[in-house]
Amino acid sequence: MSSTLDELCTLAQRELGAEALNDKVETPFAELGLDSLGLVDFMFTVEDHFHVNIEHDRALQNPTLAGLAALVDELLAAKAPPLAAAA
């Protein structure tokens, strides 16, 4: 499990008051008890935690913790400075 996914599971547990979610990373958010308003609130928490801007529509393309982790990883990689070219 990726570091991002581990962090998302921890955030979700804290924010949703849920028990361990590590075995539910492919479970849709709706089945985890998140309605649309709850999902928006959770996205704000994730954005603040990772310092990224998540487009709601992109997050809903794969509405699971694993899908969100992949999206956050993609956004973080896009923010990372390019590696210096070898001389």
C-alpha positions as a Markdown table, in Angstrom:
| # | Residue | x | y | z |
|---|---|---|---|---|
| 1 | Met | 0.0 | 0.0 | 0.0 |
| 2 | Ser | 1.4 | 3.4 | -0.9 |
| 3 | Ser | 2.2 | 6.0 | 1.6 |
| 4 | Thr | -0.5 | 8.3 | 0.2 |
| 5 | Leu | -3.1 | 5.6 | 0.5 |
| 6 | Asp | -2.0 | 4.9 | 4.1 |
| 7 | Glu | -2.4 | 8.6 | 4.9 |
| 8 | Leu | -5.8 | 8.8 | 3.2 |
| 9 | Cys | -7.0 | 5.8 | 5.2 |
| 10 | Thr | -5.9 | 7.5 | 8.4 |
| 11 | Leu | -7.5 | 10.8 | 7.4 |
| 12 | Ala | -10.8 | 9.0 | 6.5 |
| 13 | Gln | -10.8 | 7.1 | 9.7 |
| 14 | Arg | -10.4 | 10.3 | 11.7 |
| 15 | Glu | -12.8 | 12.4 | 9.6 |
| 16 | Leu | -15.5 | 9.7 | 9.2 |
| 17 | Gly | -15.2 | 8.2 | 12.6 |
| 18 | Ala | -14.8 | 4.9 | 10.8 |
| 19 | Glu | -12.8 | 1.9 | 11.9 |
| 20 | Ala | -9.8 | 0.6 | 10.0 |
| 21 | Leu | -10.3 | 1.2 | 6.3 |
| 22 | Asn | -7.1 | -0.5 | 4.9 |
| 23 | Asp | -9.2 | -3.4 | 3.7 |
| 24 | Lys | -11.8 | -1.2 | 2.1 |
| 25 | Val | -9.6 | 0.9 | -0.2 |
| 26 | Glu | -11.6 | -0.3 | -3.3 |
| 27 | Thr | -15.0 | 0.3 | -1.7 |
| 28 | Pro | -16.9 | 3.2 | -3.2 |
| 29 | Phe | -17.2 | 6.3 | -1.0 |
| 30 | Ala | -21.0 | 6.0 | -0.9 |
| 31 | Glu | -20.7 | 2.5 | 0.6 |
| 32 | Leu | -18.4 | 4.0 | 3.2 |
| 33 | Gly | -21.2 | 6.3 | 4.3 |
| 34 | Leu | -20.1 | 9.4 | 2.4 |
| 35 | Asp | -22.8 | 11.4 | 0.8 |
| 36 | Ser | -22.0 | 14.2 | -1.7 |
| 37 | Leu | -21.7 | 16.8 | 1.0 |
| 38 | Gly | -19.5 | 14.6 | 3.1 |
| 39 | Leu | -17.3 | 13.8 | 0.1 |
| 40 | Val | -16.8 | 17.5 | -0.6 |
| 41 | Asp | -15.8 | 18.1 | 3.0 |
| 42 | Phe | -13.4 | 15.1 | 2.9 |
| 43 | Met | -11.9 | 16.4 | -0.4 |
| 44 | Phe | -11.2 | 19.8 | 1.4 |
| 45 | Thr | -9.4 | 17.9 | 4.2 |
| 46 | Val | -7.4 | 15.9 | 1.7 |
| 47 | Glu | -6.5 | 19.1 | -0.3 |
| 48 | Asp | -5.3 | 20.8 | 2.9 |
| 49 | His | -3.3 | 17.8 | 4.0 |
| 50 | Phe | -1.5 | 17.2 | 0.7 |
| 51 | His | -1.5 | 20.8 | -0.5 |
| 52 | Val | -3.1 | 20.0 | -3.8 |
| 53 | Asn | -6.2 | 21.1 | -5.7 |
| 54 | Ile | -8.6 | 18.2 | -6.5 |
| 55 | Glu | -11.1 | 18.6 | -9.3 |
| 56 | His | -14.3 | 17.1 | -7.9 |
| 57 | Asp | -15.2 | 15.5 | -11.3 |
| 58 | Arg | -11.8 | 13.8 | -11.5 |
| 59 | Ala | -12.2 | 12.4 | -8.0 |
| 60 | Leu | -15.5 | 10.9 | -8.9 |
| 61 | Gln | -14.1 | 9.0 | -11.9 |
| 62 | Asn | -12.8 | 6.4 | -9.4 |
| 63 | Pro | -14.6 | 7.2 | -6.1 |
| 64 | Thr | -12.6 | 5.0 | -3.8 |
| 65 | Leu | -9.7 | 5.6 | -1.4 |
| 66 | Ala | -7.4 | 3.8 | -3.8 |
| 67 | Gly | -8.6 | 6.0 | -6.7 |
| 68 | Leu | -8.2 | 9.1 | -4.7 |
| 69 | Ala | -4.7 | 8.1 | -3.7 |
| 70 | Ala | -3.7 | 7.6 | -7.3 |
| 71 | Leu | -5.1 | 11.0 | -8.2 |
| 72 | Val | -3.3 | 12.7 | -5.3 |
| 73 | Asp | 0.0 | 11.0 | -6.3 |
| 74 | Glu | -0.5 | 12.3 | -9.8 |
| 75 | Leu | -1.1 | 15.8 | -8.6 |
| 76 | Leu | 1.9 | 15.7 | -6.3 |
| 77 | Ala | 4.1 | 14.4 | -9.1 |
| 78 | Ala | 2.9 | 17.3 | -11.4 |
| 79 | Lys | 3.9 | 19.8 | -8.6 |
| 80 | Ala | 7.3 | 18.3 | -8.1 |
| 81 | Pro | 10.2 | 20.3 | -9.6 |
| 82 | Pro | 11.8 | 18.5 | -12.5 |
| 83 | Leu | 15.1 | 16.7 | -11.8 |
| 84 | Ala | 18.2 | 18.5 | -13.0 |
| 85 | Ala | 19.6 | 17.1 | -16.2 |
| 86 | Ala | 22.8 | 15.2 | -15.8 |
| 87 | Ala | 25.8 | 17.1 | -17.3 |
